[in-house]
Amino acid sequence: MLQKLLGKIKSGCSTCENCKDDPESPDLKLKSLCFERLHQNEKKQFLNLLQQTGRELSAKEMDVVDEFLSHEGHLSGDFIRKKLIQKGNALPLEEIERVLDLLCRYGLAQKVQLNGTGPWYEHLHLGEKHDHLMCTRCGKIVEFEDEEFKKQMKRSASLHGFQPLFQKTTIYGICPACKKKHCGSIPLAALSQGEKAVIVSFSGGASLKKRLSDMGLLTNEPVEVLSKSGPVILGVKGSRIAIGKGIAQKILVSPIITGKENT
C-alpha cells in the first residue's frame, strides 16, 4: 500500500487515486495531498507498533510524531521544538529527540549526519532508497535516485567480496545557485573544505604580501582548502600551509569550477 502510494508521488502524481477529484490542481498541491495520505498511513502503522511493543506516548509526545509526519525533508529536533512552541507545546528538546529516536527504532525515520552537522531526521518511507547532494556553502540538500549509481556501488562492493545490504551516500559540492553567485573573485575564507581555487590578488599591505609569498602563496597559484575547523589549512604545491581566517579573508581567489558552465 505505502510503496504503491510512494511510487505515484515519485512519478508526478498524475494518476493518483487520492487526487483524481482535483485534476486541475498544481503538481505541488497533488503531491502535498499524497504525502498527507502517506503520513496518515504511517501514523497508523506507528500506533500499531506501539501497541505491539507495549509502549505508550503522552499527548505531548504524540504532538512530536504529528509534527514530524507533517513535514518532508531533513528536520532537526530544534526545528520540531520551535514548531511545537508555536502551538503551545513547550516540550524540552531532549524529550523531542527521544521521540524522534523512537521513530527511528520503529523504522519510520532515520537519523543522519551531513557535513558534520546534525543529527537530522528524515522519513524512511517503505521502498524508498535515495542518496544526497549537499552544498557545502549554503547547506542545501538534494535527494536523488540513480539506478546506475546504485549498480556501480553494488559492483564495487562485490569486487571486495561484500554482500551489499543498503547504501547512504552524500556527495558534497557546490549547488548551481552558489556557483552563479560566486562565479567571480571571492575571499579565500568563503571557500568550503575540499574546494580548489586560483589566487587572484591580495588586499593586504606589502608586508602581508611578502609574508604570503614566502609561504608559497602567489597570484595565479592553485590552492586547495583542506580544513577550516581551526586555522585554514591549504594544500599548495604538495605542502600544507596554515593561515588565520582573517588573512584568508584578504586573499581573493577564483574558484575552479569543474564540469559544465554555470547556468
Secondary structure, DSSP 8 states (H G I E B T S, - for coil): -HHHHHHHHHTTSTT-GGGTT-TTS-HHHHHHHHHHHHHHHHHHHHHHHHHHHT----HHHHHHHHHHHT--S-B-HHHHHHHHHHTT----HHHHHHHHHHHHHTTSEEEEEETTEEEEEEE--TT---EEEEETTT--EEEE--HHHHHHHHHHHHHTT--------EEEE--HHHHHHTSS-EEGGG--TT-EEEEEEE-S-HHHHHHHHHHT--TT-EEEEEE-SSSEEEEETTEEEEE-HHHHHTEEEEE---SS---
